[in-house]
């Protein structure tokens, strides 16, 4: 009987090569994948020395077209970038954490080779995450668009004055806000900027969005949770020196001025994240947010066990 085909034969690896820790992990990862008879693709724009390991250099925009798996090395910023690359191709993403917090990249550098071997052997959890599409429309100009896994953020720009803006959900007027801006976050992004604005933590599989005002002028202007397929529109009011900037997962989409419209809706494609088979989201929360007084990383005891 012939052996079953091994998954993930062609693997693309990316990371912020300005960080020497990331470079070190990229070198280890490439060598390990090569030892497992995998074809390794890397970004042609980088100059990492892979020390004799055979890698194929392609433009970053082409990496996902010919690979079966994308591995991002770094922090959550690297994972957000990887999600934008992979989602349109339906390519799964695996994260190696060399950043500070690492909600999304959950494999540590000390367990890199062991965990990657588990993934290559098919022992993993597949996790579908919704993404957002932000569209910035200005009269007489082409629309500007960007997709994001975490959030779309409107914030005041180039002025100390607060922003005055209106929000609409599915064409219905919701509120007129005054403050520093607004975070529109997916369930994945609920643990990012929205959390620091007082928003709730949403389980990643929940079909919902958070709208969290940033430093609202009125204390009753609180975060709200809406269904994930809602269409959200934001418009600035005509006020002197009122200038806003829109970012999508930290990438600038452009300025929002009077007469412009910011529309946020579900993206056409989701992204698939891969985790080790023993992945536990609540353990991640305990560890990253430093909850509790016990062991934050150990599995919680089974209440049904004797």
Secondary structure, DSSP 8 states (H G I E B T S, - for coil): ------S--EEEEEE-TTSHHHHHHHHHHHHHHHHTT-EEEEETT-----TT---EEE-HHHHTTS-SEEEEEESHHHHHHHHHHHHTTT-EEEEEE-SSS-SS--EEGGGHHHHHHHHHTT-EEEEEE--EEEEEE-TTS--EEEEESSEEEEEE-SSSS-EEEEEEETTEEEEEEEESEEEEEETGGGGTHHHHTT-----TT--EEEEEEES-SSTT---EEEETT--EEEEE---TT--EEEEETTEEEEEE-TT-EEEEEE-S--EEEEEETT--HHHHHHHHTT-SSS-SSS----TT--
